[in-house]
Amino acid sequence: MVLTQNCYKENQMKKFKILTFIIVLFLLSNVCKKSYPTFDPDDFSFYTPPQEKTPFPLVDPRPVKNVILMIGDGMGFINIVVTRTVVLGAQGRLTIERLPVTGAIDNYDATKFVSGSAATGTSLATGYKTIENMISMLPDGTPALTILEAAQEKGMSTGLVATSTITHATPAAFAAHVPYRYNELEIAVQLLESKINVLFGGGRALFKSGISGYKLKRTDGRDLVEEAWKADYVYVETRDELMRLNAENDRVLGLFNDGYLINEYPEPTLAEMTDAALEILSQNETGFFLMVEASQIDWGAEDNDIIYTIKEQLHFDLAIRSAIRFAMDDEDTLVVVTADHATGGMFISVGPPNQLGKINIQWGTNRHNGNAVPVFAYGPHAERFMGWYDNTEIPKKIANILGIPDFPRKITSKLN
């Protein structure tokens, strides 16, 4: 009888070990998702490779009049390597790789090592750490001045460009102050009240009542587009309308989709929105601050969709090219390119095909990760962005270069 019980226990233990082994294999197969995609060259035919591979030249120090801050949401170092290798080959160079100054930033928030776009966007905008989902407020609820608002105080023109809704976490962090990032209806009101010169992105449903093309819609009867008209904004909804704009229009609201942008006609591309914003903002002799976000690199990585991720990275690269072209002609413009966080845990692994230009891509997760993210810079004082530092240093460096005193700081009185 004892022998029978022992055999039963041994059999049960064997079954438990086998079941545990199967579960572990299942979990590992889902954590490390392999991707052996077949790339159709037409997928990336919109992208024209740079004519040169060499770095752009360093610029002699001089006063900076304009700053263009460009953020690739979810863009890690590996996104750049994979995009370049797949599209141009291992020895090619994207525009972003030609910027002469490189660095890296950490992106943890006030309580978590792996953070989200609200908290990291707040750090990039205000120079302060906060908690997840807060927009440009400290953990205790105190609003913090953003670098865009500080530029406005200096008399500079300002702009926000994104391929998400313009009320999404990253653009919102530069001009709104709310405790919860998903309160996009309130963020829309605050963006309009902030008197930003250029607002380009998606989110018509958040500005006009009665539109149901997004997960949120206005039900309060307010028409923020009509209010924008009354506040001397020109309003556009399509690429063609954007291209017909007169550069002398110093306030423009462009909402090109009810929700997120889809990067297809009749919408403008990220590069076209960047070009239009630069043409408008550069009319101010005092200078301008412009933030441009490639919002959907993050979403492609969250989906573990390599084609989507690469396409968004290429659209971002074309927008960076627009910014560099402007800066090279202007000579008083600083361009800083970085990311809020990395997403997807993508990596290149040994295994078939494992050839230059034909690589074995794997994903470690479909969520954000805590990896440091890149910084690139071009223009006067670009060398200040060298090294490895915290993301809160980005707006502090920009403020110092622009001669903005007392930054960062908390807001103790109503803005505007």
Secondary structure, DSSP 4 states (H G I P E B T S, - for coil): -HHHHHHHHHHHHHHHHHHHHHHHHHHHHHHSEEE-----GGGGTTPPPPS--SPPPP-------EEEEEEETB--HHHHHHHHHHHH-TT---SGGG-SEEEEEE---SS-SS--HHHHHHHHHHS----TT-BSB-TTS-BB--HHHHHHHTT-EEEEEEEEETTSHHHHHTT--BS-TT-HHHHHHHHHHTT-SEEEEE-HHHHBBT--SSS--B-S--BHHHHHHHTT-EEE-SHHHHHT--TT---EEEE-SSSS--S-TTSPPHHHHHHHHHHHHTT-TT-EEEEEEETTHHHHHHTT-HHHHHHHHHHHHHHHHHHHHHHHHHSSEEEEEE-S-EETT-EEESSSS-BTTB-EEEES-SSEE---EEEEEESTTGGGG-EEEETTHHHHHHHHHHT--S-S-B--S---
